[in-house]
Amino acid sequence: MRSDRVRLNCGITVPVLGLGTYSFLNDNHTTEQAVHMALQMGYRHFDTAKIYGSEAAVGSALTEAIVDGSVKREDVFVTSKLWGSDHHDPVSALKQTLKKLGMDYIDMYLVHWPVRLKPWACYAVPNEEDFMELELEATWAGMEKCFDMGLCRGIGVSNFSTNKIQRLLDFASLPPAINQVEMHPMWRQAKLREVCAENKIHVSAYSPLGGPGNSWGSTAVVDSPLIQSIALKHKATPAQVALKWGLSKGSSVIVKSFNEERMKENMESINLKLDDEDVIQIDKLEEWKIMRGEFLVNQTTSPYKTIQDLWDDEI
């Protein structure tokens, strides 16, 4: 198996470097250009979601590349996600996603958050009246149906705490293949990685650089004096050090940049070699979760009254 791919518990392999396509600022044309550029550089994993609004652009660019023969469909890995407003019917939601992408199947379908919303709440920040009680067993049964119907080659979750993973495993006929979570040198997810490893669930890191450039993101990771000194030592960039740290933990990383130079820089992180001492030092950094999910917490209608409830005290 190629070293730039990881085998999942459902038998398929995922490229360890993925291009994230979440962006409110970019129009479809910009996203399409970025996907074409990424394909030329060797990116083969593309991460989208209903709520990102980028499914159509991602699908259009990939279809064009497949039709002109520059890439085969089986060499590309496409991930999308089930939004809270579609928990009542994951099969229909995935069929809509496939229609937007112009594809017969995707490679990975993830439950975006452990949050169920009313069917009309198709926007990123739910209102108080939009929340419903989470019925994870029913949602997961729908996800398993998507898999059984061949609409996706694997199913998984995103933003699930250790407790929520364990609860899901109590009743899942098909365990999740992936848990996509925030993970970077300042939010290392050691406990979650351990539990996922025990259950052969692959951890995929979003915001592996701490989300600089996002409204909620931070430059704390790339500005860290330790990360900068390790970068200097290896003649690398702080971003490359942060990404290689994630890869060294066996995770895949989803990087979101549409800037050509940065996309190249991120891709080159695969070839960087960190010393054991570098990793030991990084593992001592103070921890700080950046994407906290406050928008899913309220005192009245959300099943999560506090941030601690949402993350089961793992924050």
N, C-alpha and C positions, 0 to 999 in steps of 0.2 A: 504493500500500500504506500502511496506517495506520502512523504513526510509533511506535506502541507494540507493533509486531510486527516480527520479523526473518524473512527468507526463508531456508529451509534448503536444503542441496544436494539433498534429495529432493523439493523443489518445494512443500512446505507451509510455512506461517508459524507461528512460535511467539510468544506474548505475552512481552514482555521482563521482566515481573514475574510471578513464580510464588509460590504459597503452598505451603510445605513442610509435610508432615503427619506428620513423624517425631516421636513423643513416647511415651515409656513411661508418662508420668504421666497422660495424658488417656484417658478412656474413650471409647467410640464416640459417646456422646451429645454430649460436649464437642467432639469432632472434627466431628460433623455440624453442630452450631451454628456452629462457626467457618467451615465451608465456606459455609453459608447467608449468614452475615454478609459473608464475602469476596465472594460473588457480588453482593450488594447494593452493595458498594463499587466493583465493576467488575473485580475479579480474574477472570481467565479461564483461568489456567494452574494446574493442581493436580498436585503432585508427591507420589507415594507409592511404596511398594515392598513386596514380600512381607514383608521382615524388619521393616517398620515396624508391621505389624499394623493399618494404618489403611485398607486397600483397601476393606473392606466399608462402613465409615462414609463414606468419600469417595464411593463409588458410590451409596450410599443417598441422600445429600444432593443429589448432582447429578441423579440420576434423578427425585427429587421436584421439583426446580426445572425440569427438562425437561418433565415431565408437566404441571406447572401453567402452563407456557408462559412462565415468567420468563426462560428462556434456551433457545437452540437447541443441540442436541448439537454441530452443526458450529462453533459459536462458542466451545466449551470445548475446552481442550487438556489431555489427561490423560497424565502420564508415570508409568510404573512400571518396576520393575527386576528383573533375573534374579539371584537369590541364588546363591552358590557351590555349594550343594547341588543345584542344578537344571541345572548345565552339561551333564549327560549328555542332557538332553531339554528344550531351551528351548520347544519347541512345547507340550508338556503343561503346563509351568510357566505359560506365558502363558494357556493355556486356563483354568487354575485361577484365575489373576488376573482374567480376564474374568468368570468365574462369580461371584467375590467382588464385583466391581464392578457386576455386573448389566449389562454392556455387550457389544456385538458386536465392538468393536475399541477399542484405545487409540491415542493419537496418537504416542507415543514409547515404545520399549522399550529399556532400557539394560542392559548387562552391569555389575552393581553394583560389582564389584572384579575385578581380574585374578587371581582366586583360585578354584580348583576344590576343592570339598569333597565328602565322601562323602554319598550321598543322604539320610542321616538327620540331617545337621548343619544343621537348620533353626533355628538360634539365632544371636544376634548375635556371640557370642564363641566361636569354635571351640576344641575341645580338641585336644591334640597329635595324637591318633589320627585326627582328622577330615580331615586334608589329603591332597590327591592332586596329582599332577603336572598343571600347567595344559596343556590341549590346546586352545590358542586357535583353531586352524583348525577343529576339530570344533565348538567352541562357536559360532564365528561362522557356520559353515554352518547351524547350528540357528536362529540369529537371522535369517539371510537367508531361511530357510524360513518363519519367522513372518511376515516381510514379504510374501513371495510368496503366502502363503495369505490375505493381507488381514486378519490378526489385529492388525496395527499399521500405522500410516502412515509410520513411520520407525524406524530402529534406530540405536543409538549405544552409547557406553561411559561409564563413570564411574571416576574415580580412575586414569586411565591416564596414565603419564609420556610424554614426547616419544618415547623409544625404543619404548615399547610401541605407541604410535600408528603409528610408522613400520613396525614389524614387522607390525602388522595390515594396513596398506595394501599390503604385499608380496603378500598372497594374497587380500584381500577382493574379491569380485565387486562388492559394494555397499559403498562406503565408509561409515564411521559419519557420521551427520548431526550428532551432538552428542557432546562430551566434557564431562561434568559433574564439576567439580573444586572443591576449596576455593580460593576466590579472594576477596581483600579488600585494602584498602590496605596491609596488612602481609604479604601473601603474594600477590604480583602476577602470578606465572605468565607473565612476559614471554616467555621462550623457548618455552614451550608454546603461548602465544597466537600467536606468529609461525608456528610449524610448522602449527598448526591452520588459520590463515588461508591459508597457502600451499596447503593441501589442501581448502579450503572446508568445514572442519569448524567448527561453531559451538561456542564455549566458553560453558557455562552455569555460573554461580558458585553453589556452595552455601556456607553460612556466610559470606555476604557482609559480615556484621558481626563475624565472628570467633567466632560460636556462643555469645554470652553466654546464660546460662540453660540450656545443655546441661552435663551432668556433665563433659564433656571440653573445654568451650568457655572463652572468655576475654573479659574486657571491655577488653582492651588497645586494640582498635581504637576503640571509642567513647570511651575514656578518654584517647586520644592528645591531647596539648596542641595539636598542629598541626590535627588534625581538629576539635577544639573551637573553635579560633580561626577556622578557615574557616567553621564553622557560624555563629558569632557575626556574622561579617562579612555573611553572606547571610541573616541572621535565619531560619536553618534549624536543624535538630537534627544532632548528630554522626552519627546513623544515616542521615539523608537524604544527608549529604555522602558517607558511605562507599558507599551504594547508587548515588548518581549517578556516583561515580568508576567503579564497575564498569560502569554503563550507558555511560559515555563511552568505554569501551574496546571497545564493540560487543558486550559480553556480555549475556546475560539474567541475572537474579538471582533466586534462590529464597529467599524470606524465611520464617522460621518463627516466627510469633507468633500466638497465638490471642486476644491482648488487643486489644479494639476500637480503643482510641486508637492503639496502636502500628501496627495494621494500616492505619489511615487515614494515619498519619505515613509509613509505608513507601510507600504508594500515591502520596503527594504528592511523593515524591523524583523522579518522572518529570519534574515541572515545574520543578525546580531548575536554575539555570544556573550552572555553575562557570566561573571564569576559567581561561584557559590556565595562568596562574601557579600557581593552586591545584593543578592536576593535576601540574605540574612538581614542586612541593614534595612532594606526596603520593608521587610516584615516587622520592623520595629517602629515604623512611622506611626504617628498619632492617627487614629481613624476618625473619619467624618463622612457620613452619608449625605450626598448632595441632592439626589432626587428622592424626596421624602414622601411624596404623595399626599400632601395636605389637602389637595382638592377632592380627595375621596373620603375625607373624615368630616363628620359633623355630629352634633349631640342628639339629633332627632331621628333622621330617617336612614342614615348609613349604618350598616352593621358594625362599622368601625367608629367608635365614639372618640378614640384618641389615636395618635400616631402609633403608640405602643400596641394597640389592638390590631392595627393593619399589619405590623411587622412581628407580632407576637413577642414583643420585648427584645427583639434582636436589633435594636437601633440605639 
